[in-house]
Amino acid sequence: MTEKELMLSGMLYRQSEELRKEFQRARKLTRLLNTSTEEERERRIELVKELFGKTGDYVWVEPPFHCDYGSQIFVGESFYANFDCVILDECPVTIGDEVMFGPRVCVYTAGHPIDAEVRDAGLEYGKPVTIGNSVWIGGNTVINPGVTIGDDVVIGSGSVVTKDIPSHVIAAGNPCRVIRAITEQDREYWKEQERLSRESCEE
Ligand SMILES: CC(=O)SCCNC(=O)CCNC(=O)[C@H](O)C(C)(C)COP(=O)(O)OP(=O)(O)OC[C@H]1O[C@@H](n2cnc3c(N)ncnc32)[C@H](O)[C@@H]1OP(=O)(O)O
């Protein structure tokens, strides 16, 4: 296997010329994104579509944004990431439809061996991260390698997600744990808030 194939399979690998080139590609595209202006809306969307492995029709990544490769980031329809998002995509980061990241969300697939000798020898590894549909990740959350988050989930701000989170829950904290299920009562409450807001809106 090549170093890239080892990386994608989750085995230990070393940086290679091929990986360095892909790293440089992402550096260039993120630099162009991060130095684009607020008037260049279409250009920003185009740059993200070129950078990521897959996007929906609509995607918005607020600069500044940083990632290692970009090509291993696969997002669904209407992905939104607020300022200062960092995605280390040594392994695939697969994100569903209607997912929102607050500011300073970090998704890490990258890890280094616990054993210092192997680590110092320059070997590293990745584990994929998967996020379902209709998920809101609060600001300053860190998602660790190997984590899967289900559908219809809210992750509280400042969380460190070290283990899988099931669907239809609010989870928060360090380490991130389920606080409670999202229920029919939540749906009724927020539907009513939506109705009141729309009735009051005069625009
Ligand atoms: C796309 C964007 O740009 S988003 C903009 C950025 N905004 C954010 O990041 C805000 C994120 N919001 C939160 O973190 C909110 O606390 C939510 C949505 C997770 C929960 O809100 P609520 O349902 O109102 O929960 P509530 O405040 O009642 O808290 C319930 C319990 O969870 C705890 N809790 C809530 N949020 C967190 C958190 N982030 N970390 C740890 N514990 C938390 C509360 O302390 C409380 O505990 P208690 O029952 O022991 O008192």
The ligand as a MOL file (V3000), in Angstrom:
LIG
                    3D

  0  0  0     0  0            999 V3000
M  V30 BEGIN CTAB
M  V30 COUNTS 51 53 0 0 0
M  V30 BEGIN ATOM
M  V30 1 C -24.1540 27.9620 13.8260 0
M  V30 2 C -23.7280 28.8970 14.8940 0
M  V30 3 O -22.9630 29.7790 14.6590 0
M  V30 4 S -24.2730 28.6320 16.4770 0
M  V30 5 C -23.7820 29.9890 17.4670 0
M  V30 6 C -23.0390 29.5510 18.6590 0
M  V30 7 N -23.9420 29.1990 19.7160 0
M  V30 8 C -23.6890 28.1850 20.5290 0
M  V30 9 O -22.6880 27.5150 20.4280 0
M  V30 10 C -24.7120 27.9480 21.5810 0
M  V30 11 C -24.8190 26.4560 21.9280 0
M  V30 12 N -25.9100 26.2330 22.8710 0
M  V30 13 C -25.7830 25.5100 23.9790 0
M  V30 14 O -24.7050 25.0210 24.3080 0
M  V30 15 C -27.0630 25.3250 24.8100 0
M  V30 16 O -26.6880 25.2630 26.1710 0
M  V30 17 C -27.8450 24.0470 24.4030 0
M  V30 18 C -28.5480 24.3260 23.0790 0
M  V30 19 C -26.9630 22.8230 24.2830 0
M  V30 20 C -28.8810 23.6490 25.4490 0
M  V30 21 O -29.7520 24.7090 25.6710 0
M  V30 22 P -31.0190 24.5030 26.6410 0
M  V30 23 O -31.9090 23.4550 26.0910 0
M  V30 24 O -31.6140 25.8510 26.8770 0
M  V30 25 O -30.3900 23.8580 27.9320 0
M  V30 26 P -30.2990 24.4570 29.4060 0
M  V30 27 O -29.5740 25.7590 29.3960 0
M  V30 28 O -31.6710 24.3910 30.0090 0
M  V30 29 O -29.3370 23.3880 30.0980 0
M  V30 30 C -29.7600 22.0830 30.4590 0
M  V30 31 C -28.6310 21.4760 31.2810 0
M  V30 32 O -27.5130 21.2380 30.3950 0
M  V30 33 C -26.3370 21.9300 30.8490 0
M  V30 34 N -25.6800 22.4970 29.6840 0
M  V30 35 C -26.2270 23.2490 28.7030 0
M  V30 36 N -25.3160 23.5860 27.7960 0
M  V30 37 C -24.1510 23.0310 28.2000 0
M  V30 38 C -22.8410 23.0380 27.6710 0
M  V30 39 N -22.5820 23.6770 26.5430 0
M  V30 40 N -21.8900 22.3490 28.3210 0
M  V30 41 C -22.1600 21.6890 29.4820 0
M  V30 42 N -23.4080 21.6560 30.0360 0
M  V30 43 C -24.3810 22.3150 29.4030 0
M  V30 44 C -26.9080 23.0540 31.7490 0
M  V30 45 O -25.9470 23.4790 32.6840 0
M  V30 46 C -28.0960 22.3780 32.3680 0
M  V30 47 O -27.6400 21.5320 33.4080 0
M  V30 48 P -28.5130 21.3180 34.7550 0
M  V30 49 O -29.7950 20.6610 34.3090 0
M  V30 50 O -27.6400 20.4550 35.5930 0
M  V30 51 O -28.7580 22.6900 35.3050 0
M  V30 END ATOM
M  V30 BEGIN BOND
M  V30 1 1 1 2
M  V30 2 2 2 3
M  V30 3 1 2 4
M  V30 4 1 4 5
M  V30 5 1 5 6
M  V30 6 1 6 7
M  V30 7 1 7 8
M  V30 8 2 8 9
M  V30 9 1 8 10
M  V30 10 1 10 11
M  V30 11 1 11 12
M  V30 12 1 12 13
M  V30 13 2 13 14
M  V30 14 1 13 15
M  V30 15 1 15 16
M  V30 16 1 15 17
M  V30 17 1 17 18
M  V30 18 1 17 19
M  V30 19 1 17 20
M  V30 20 1 20 21
M  V30 21 1 21 22
M  V30 22 2 22 23
M  V30 23 1 22 24
M  V30 24 1 22 25
M  V30 25 1 25 26
M  V30 26 2 26 27
M  V30 27 1 26 28
M  V30 28 1 26 29
M  V30 29 1 29 30
M  V30 30 1 30 31
M  V30 31 1 31 32
M  V30 32 1 31 46
M  V30 33 1 32 33
M  V30 34 1 33 34
M  V30 35 1 33 44
M  V30 36 1 34 35
M  V30 37 1 34 43
M  V30 38 2 35 36
M  V30 39 1 36 37
M  V30 40 1 37 38
M  V30 41 2 37 43
M  V30 42 1 38 39
M  V30 43 2 38 40
M  V30 44 1 40 41
M  V30 45 2 41 42
M  V30 46 1 42 43
M  V30 47 1 44 45
M  V30 48 1 44 46
M  V30 49 1 46 47
M  V30 50 1 47 48
M  V30 51 2 48 49
M  V30 52 1 48 50
M  V30 53 1 48 51
M  V30 END BOND
M  V30 END CTAB
M  END
